[in-house]
Amino acid sequence: MVRKAKSGEEPDKTAMHLSFHAEVYSMPVITIQMSEGKTADQKRTVAAEITRTVAETFGVDPAAIIVIFNELPRENIAKSGKLLSD
């Protein structure tokens, strides 16, 4: 529960931060986990295409769609039992 600051008291910035994120993430959020190395142009293209497809399919405003790129070092990803960095 978020408590309102009393007169002359500093507001709880942590509570404000959590409230902000709850509001921001109320619409579709797409998270892409991938290895590092993609260019900003490649990510722009993917974000635009995903946003377009989700907006059309779900019937939501493209402005409400959030795409998050979570880039991981290749040494932190394993496929078929082997690190991608190997």
URSUL-V840131 format. One record per residue. RES is the residue in three letters. PHI is phi in degrees with one decimal (999 if undefined). Layout:
res->RES phi->PHI
res->RES phi->PHI
This chain:
res->MET phi->999
res->VAL phi->-90.8
res->ARG phi->-95.8
res->LYS phi->-71.7
res->ALA phi->-70.6
res->LYS phi->-77.5
res->SER phi->-53.3
res->GLY phi->82.0
res->GLU phi->-101.2
res->GLU phi->-68.2
res->PRO phi->-68.9
res->ASP phi->-74.6
res->LYS phi->-66.5
res->THR phi->-63.9
res->ALA phi->-63.2
res->MET phi->-63.5
res->HIS phi->-61.2
res->LEU phi->-65.1
res->SER phi->-64.4
res->PHE phi->-59.8
res->HIS phi->-66.4
res->ALA phi->-61.4
res->GLU phi->-70.8
res->VAL phi->-63.9
res->TYR phi->-93.2
res->SER phi->-80.2
res->MET phi->-108.1
res->PRO phi->-55.3
res->VAL phi->-121.5
res->ILE phi->-110.8
res->THR phi->-110.2
res->ILE phi->-113.2
res->GLN phi->-100.5
res->MET phi->-155.5
res->SER phi->-74.7
res->GLU phi->-65.2
res->GLY phi->123.1
res->LYS phi->-80.0
res->THR phi->-80.7
res->ALA phi->-61.1
res->ASP phi->-63.0
res->GLN phi->-62.9
res->LYS phi->-67.2
res->ARG phi->-60.4
res->THR phi->-63.2
res->VAL phi->-63.9
res->ALA phi->-60.8
res->ALA phi->-63.8
res->GLU phi->-68.3
res->ILE phi->-64.0
res->THR phi->-59.8
res->ARG phi->-59.8
res->THR phi->-64.2
res->VAL phi->-65.6
res->ALA phi->-60.5
res->GLU phi->-67.0
res->THR phi->-71.0
res->PHE phi->-92.0
res->GLY phi->68.0
res->VAL phi->-113.5
res->ASP phi->-67.5
res->PRO phi->-54.7
res->ALA phi->-65.2
res->ALA phi->-90.0
res->ILE phi->-90.5
res->ILE phi->-115.3
res->VAL phi->-116.7
res->ILE phi->-115.3
res->PHE phi->-99.0
res->ASN phi->-110.7
res->GLU phi->-89.3
res->LEU phi->-117.9
res->PRO phi->-61.3
res->ARG phi->-58.9
res->GLU phi->-72.6
res->ASN phi->-102.2
res->ILE phi->-128.5
res->ALA phi->-120.9
res->LYS phi->-132.5
res->SER phi->55.4
res->GLY phi->82.3
res->LYS phi->-125.3
res->LEU phi->-64.5
res->LEU phi->-64.7
res->SER phi->-76.7
res->ASP phi->-78.4
